[in-house]
């Protein structure tokens, strides 16, 4: 798949949403959603990718974020 053009309003958040640290990842995702209510406008898009709690999963989640056009990871 060819990466899309990065969007300055599309931000990827890489979290361990599965695996042994899933509860920590879910807590961090909840906090990120709460923070969005304080500052994000309607054009802001948070893209969440699961790292699976492993270095390999994090690398794949980062690659996926790039493909999805994240302007910031």
C-alpha positions in Angstrom: 0.0 0.0 0.0 1.3 3.5 -0.9 1.4 6.0 2.0 -1.1 8.8 1.7 -0.1 12.4 1.9 0.5 13.3 5.6 -2.1 15.4 7.2 -1.1 17.9 9.8 -4.4 17.3 11.6 -4.1 13.5 11.6 -2.1 12.3 14.6 -1.3 8.7 15.3 -1.2 7.3 18.8 0.6 4.0 19.2 -0.5 2.1 22.3 -0.4 -1.5 23.7 -4.1 -2.2 23.4 -3.6 -6.0 23.4 -1.0 -8.1 25.2 0.2 -7.8 28.8 0.1 -4.0 28.9 -3.4 -3.7 27.4 -4.9 -2.1 30.6 -2.2 0.6 30.6 -2.8 1.2 26.9 -6.5 1.5 27.4 -6.0 4.0 30.3 -3.7 6.1 28.1 -6.3 6.0 25.3 -9.0 7.2 27.7 -6.8 10.1 28.8 -6.1 11.0 25.2 -9.8 11.1 24.4 -10.4 13.4 27.4 -7.6 15.7 26.3 -9.1 16.0 22.8 -12.2 17.6 24.3 -10.1 20.4 25.6 -8.2 21.5 22.5 -9.1 19.7 19.3 -11.2 21.2 16.6 -13.5 19.3 14.3 -10.7 18.7 11.7 -8.4 16.9 14.2 -8.3 13.2 13.8 -6.7 10.8 16.2 -5.6 7.5 14.7 -5.0 4.8 17.2 -2.8 1.8 16.4 -2.1 -1.2 18.6 1.5 -2.0 19.3 0.5 -5.4 20.9 3.0 -4.6 23.6 6.0 -5.7 21.5 8.8 -3.9 19.6 7.7 -5.7 16.5 4.1 -4.6 17.0 5.3 -1.0 17.6 7.2 -1.1 14.3 4.2 -2.4 12.4 1.9 0.2 14.1 4.3 3.0 13.1 4.4 1.7 9.5 0.6 1.6 9.5 0.3 5.1 10.8 2.5 6.4 8.0 0.4 4.5 5.4 -2.7 6.1 7.0 -1.3 9.5 6.4 -0.5 10.6 10.0 1.3 14.0 10.1 2.6 13.2 13.6 3.2 10.0 15.5 
